[in-house]
Amino acid sequence: MFGFLDDAFYSEKKIALTADPSAMVEELLVSDYGEHNMLVYPNRRSLRQLYSKYCRNVLVENSSNSSENEMILIISYYDTVSNIKNVLRRVGVELDGELRRRPIVIMDSVTAYSCSNLDIRPGGTDSTHGSGKIAEKGIWASGQQLEDSYASFPIHYKPYRILTLISSLVQSTQDSGTKGLCVIADMGSFYLLNRIEELVDYECSYSPKFDQRINVKAFCCHHRQEIKKALTVEQQSRIFGHHNRNLLLTSS
């Protein structure tokens, strides 16, 4: 069923959990802040189901005490920022009106893992929906005022935009009393631009657990076929070894 799982590396039980989107949402909800996890997904449909169900649970249903009052950052590769907003609306997560104050930020993967300075200006608006703060098409934030600062998040590698953003969001959670930040980040732009060694270095620059002072739980998302096609077994082993848990998402 899962072709590459037949390889010797995966038979050593490097995968901690295999689950469909509904069951995987529960795992994301109960994950502890400070965890640096990896999530392997089979197709964009399953990943959409996962992040949309997670956002609905946290932002609308509030059915999990572990993730109540949480900020969410989605880094997407296959879907544009506008597409993600539409996906969320279809499951009942309205991003306009009253819900525009919900703490959610959406960013394009290519934008996130570039090294230009992040420029989020208070008062900027999305050309389609005026409820968010935005300085470019690659990022949307629900009413957040984001600062260009590295103060709270340790940088071990290149100054990617995502690190600037996470630093700002961590500070925002601390200032607002938000419980923590959940990051669901698709690493697809590294594969797209053939930055494989850079991807391995970046993933391995973080240990399986972040600094306990930083209330962030991260899920680095990799397409299953990209892993099989682009990474050697040694590279796979290194990346898997630098995550707290390796999760395999299946189709529903």
C-alpha positions as CSV (number, residue, x, y, z in Angstrom):
1,M,0.0,0.0,0.0
2,F,2.8,2.4,0.8
3,G,5.5,1.6,-1.7
4,F,8.5,3.2,-0.1
5,L,7.6,1.7,3.3
6,D,8.8,-1.6,2.0
7,D,12.4,-0.3,2.1
8,A,14.7,-1.5,4.9
9,F,14.9,1.9,6.5
10,Y,11.2,2.2,7.0
11,S,10.9,-1.4,8.2
12,E,13.0,-0.3,11.2
13,K,9.8,1.4,12.5
14,K,11.0,5.0,11.9
15,I,7.3,5.8,11.3
16,A,5.8,6.4,14.7
17,L,2.2,6.6,13.5
18,T,0.1,6.0,10.4
19,A,-3.4,7.5,10.3
20,D,-6.0,9.1,8.0
21,P,-6.7,12.8,8.2
22,S,-9.4,12.5,10.9
23,A,-7.3,10.4,13.2
24,M,-4.2,12.5,12.5
25,V,-5.9,15.7,13.5
26,E,-6.2,14.2,17.0
27,E,-2.5,13.5,17.1
28,L,-1.7,17.1,16.1
29,L,-4.1,18.3,18.8
30,V,-2.5,16.3,21.6
31,S,1.1,17.0,20.5
32,D,3.1,19.0,23.0
33,Y,4.6,22.4,22.4
34,G,8.3,22.1,21.8
35,E,8.0,19.1,19.4
36,H,9.6,19.2,16.0
37,N,7.7,16.6,14.1
38,M,7.7,15.3,10.5
39,L,4.5,14.5,8.6
40,V,4.7,12.5,5.3
41,Y,1.6,12.8,3.1
42,P,0.4,11.0,0.0
43,N,-1.4,13.7,-1.9
44,R,-2.6,17.3,-1.6
45,R,-6.2,16.2,-0.9
46,S,-5.2,14.4,2.3
47,L,-3.1,17.3,3.4
48,R,-6.0,19.8,2.7
49,Q,-8.3,17.6,4.8
50,L,-5.8,17.5,7.6
51,Y,-5.1,21.2,7.9
52,S,-8.7,22.2,7.3
53,K,-10.0,19.8,10.0
54,Y,-7.4,21.0,12.4
55,C,-8.2,24.6,11.8
56,R,-11.9,24.0,12.2
57,N,-11.3,22.1,15.5
58,V,-9.2,24.8,17.0
59,L,-10.8,28.0,15.6
60,V,-14.5,27.0,15.4
61,E,-15.3,24.0,17.6
62,N,-12.8,24.6,20.4
63,S,-13.3,20.9,21.3
64,S,-9.8,20.3,22.5
65,N,-8.5,21.8,25.7
66,S,-4.9,21.0,24.6
67,S,-5.1,23.4,21.6
68,E,-7.6,26.0,22.9
69,N,-6.5,29.6,22.4
70,E,-3.8,28.5,19.9
71,M,-2.4,30.4,17.0
72,I,-2.0,28.5,13.7
73,L,0.6,29.1,10.9
74,I,0.0,27.2,7.6
75,I,2.9,27.1,5.1
76,S,1.6,25.7,1.8
77,Y,3.2,24.5,-1.4
78,Y,0.6,23.0,-3.6
79,D,-2.2,25.5,-2.7
80,T,-2.0,29.3,-3.0
81,V,-2.8,31.5,0.0
82,S,-6.2,32.3,-1.6
83,N,-6.9,28.6,-2.2
84,I,-6.3,27.8,1.4
85,K,-8.6,30.5,2.5
86,N,-11.3,29.0,0.2
87,V,-10.7,25.5,1.6
88,L,-11.1,26.8,5.1
89,R,-14.3,28.6,4.3
90,R,-15.8,25.4,2.8
91,V,-15.4,23.7,6.2
92,G,-16.9,26.5,8.1
93,V,-13.8,28.6,9.1
94,E,-14.9,32.0,8.0
95,L,-12.0,34.4,7.7
96,D,-14.0,37.6,7.2
97,G,-16.3,39.4,9.6
98,E,-16.0,38.4,13.3
99,L,-13.7,35.5,12.7
100,R,-11.1,37.7,11.1
101,R,-9.7,38.1,14.6
102,R,-9.0,34.4,14.8
103,P,-5.2,33.9,15.2
104,I,-4.3,32.3,11.8
105,V,-1.5,33.1,9.3
106,I,-1.1,31.6,5.9
107,M,2.1,31.7,3.9
108,D,3.3,30.3,0.6
109,S,6.2,27.8,0.9
110,V,8.4,29.5,-1.7
111,T,8.0,32.8,0.1
112,A,8.6,31.2,3.5
113,Y,11.9,29.6,2.6
114,S,13.3,32.5,0.7
115,C,15.8,34.8,2.5
116,S,14.5,38.2,1.7
117,N,13.4,40.4,4.5
118,L,9.8,39.9,5.6
119,D,7.8,43.1,5.1
120,I,4.4,42.9,6.8
121,R,3.0,46.4,7.2
122,P,0.1,47.1,9.6
123,G,-2.7,48.5,7.6
124,G,-2.0,46.6,4.4
125,T,-4.9,44.6,2.9
126,D,-5.5,41.6,0.7
127,S,-6.7,42.8,-2.6
128,T,-9.6,40.3,-2.5
129,H,-10.5,40.3,1.2
130,G,-9.7,43.4,3.3
131,S,-9.8,41.6,6.6
132,G,-6.1,40.6,6.8
133,K,-2.8,42.3,7.1
134,I,-0.6,41.7,4.0
135,A,2.3,43.1,2.1
136,E,2.5,40.6,-0.7
137,K,0.5,37.8,-2.3
138,G,2.6,35.1,-0.5
139,I,1.3,35.8,3.0
140,W,-2.0,36.5,4.8
141,A,-2.6,37.2,8.5
142,S,-5.9,37.5,10.2
143,G,-5.6,41.0,11.7
144,Q,-2.1,40.4,13.1
145,Q,0.6,43.1,13.1
146,L,3.8,41.3,12.4
147,E,7.2,42.7,13.2
148,D,10.5,41.9,11.4
149,S,12.3,40.4,14.4
150,Y,14.4,37.4,15.3
151,A,14.2,37.9,19.1
152,S,12.4,34.8,20.2
153,F,13.2,32.0,17.8
154,P,16.7,30.6,17.5
155,I,18.3,30.7,14.0
156,H,20.7,27.8,13.2
157,Y,20.7,28.3,9.4
158,K,19.9,30.8,6.8
159,P,17.6,33.7,7.7
160,Y,14.5,32.4,6.0
161,R,11.4,34.4,6.1
162,I,9.6,31.8,8.0
163,L,12.0,32.3,10.9
164,T,11.3,36.0,10.9
165,L,7.6,35.3,10.9
166,I,7.7,32.6,13.6
167,S,9.7,34.9,15.8
168,S,7.1,37.6,15.4
169,L,4.2,35.1,16.1
170,V,5.9,33.7,19.2
171,Q,6.2,37.2,20.6
172,S,2.6,37.8,19.6
173,T,1.4,34.7,21.5
174,Q,3.4,35.9,24.6
175,D,2.0,39.4,24.4
176,S,-1.6,38.2,23.9
177,G,-1.6,35.3,26.4
178,T,-2.2,32.8,23.5
179,K,-1.3,29.3,24.6
180,G,1.1,28.6,21.8
181,L,1.8,28.4,18.0
182,C,1.1,25.4,15.8
183,V,3.1,25.4,12.5
184,I,2.0,23.1,9.6
185,A,4.7,23.7,7.0
186,D,5.0,22.1,3.6
187,M,8.7,21.8,2.6
188,G,7.8,21.4,-1.1
189,S,9.6,24.5,-2.3
190,F,12.9,22.9,-1.5
191,Y,12.1,19.9,-3.8
192,L,10.7,22.3,-6.5
193,L,13.9,24.3,-6.7
194,N,16.2,21.2,-6.3
195,R,17.6,22.6,-3.0
196,I,18.0,19.1,-1.6
197,E,21.2,19.5,0.4
198,E,19.9,22.8,1.8
199,L,16.7,21.0,2.8
200,V,18.6,18.3,4.7
201,D,20.8,20.9,6.4
202,Y,17.8,23.0,7.4
203,E,15.8,20.1,8.8
204,C,18.9,18.8,10.6
205,S,19.7,22.2,12.1
206,Y,16.9,21.6,14.6
207,S,16.8,18.9,17.3
208,P,13.6,16.9,17.8
209,K,12.7,19.2,20.7
210,F,12.8,23.0,20.6
211,D,13.8,25.2,23.5
212,Q,11.2,24.7,26.3
213,R,10.8,28.5,26.5
214,I,9.3,28.5,23.0
215,N,5.7,27.4,22.8
216,V,5.8,26.1,19.2
217,K,4.9,22.7,17.9
218,A,5.9,22.2,14.3
219,F,4.9,19.7,11.6
220,C,7.3,19.6,8.7
221,C,5.3,18.2,5.8
222,H,6.9,16.2,3.0
223,H,5.2,14.6,0.0
224,R,5.8,10.9,0.0
225,Q,6.8,10.7,-3.6
226,E,9.2,13.6,-3.3
227,I,11.0,11.8,-0.4
228,K,11.3,8.6,-2.4
229,K,12.4,10.4,-5.6
230,A,14.8,13.1,-4.3
231,L,16.3,11.9,-1.1
232,T,18.9,9.1,-0.6
233,V,18.3,6.6,2.2
234,E,21.1,8.4,4.2
235,Q,19.4,11.8,3.7
236,Q,16.0,10.3,4.7
237,S,17.6,8.8,7.8
238,R,19.2,12.1,8.8
239,I,15.9,14.0,8.4
240,F,13.8,11.4,10.2
241,G,16.3,11.4,13.0
242,H,16.0,15.1,13.6
243,H,12.3,15.0,14.3
244,N,10.5,14.0,17.5
245,R,7.9,11.9,15.8
246,N,7.6,10.8,12.1
247,L,3.9,10.6,11.1
248,L,2.5,9.0,8.0
249,L,-0.7,10.5,6.7
250,T,-2.9,8.3,4.5
251,S,-5.9,8.9,2.3
252,S,-9.3,8.9,4.0
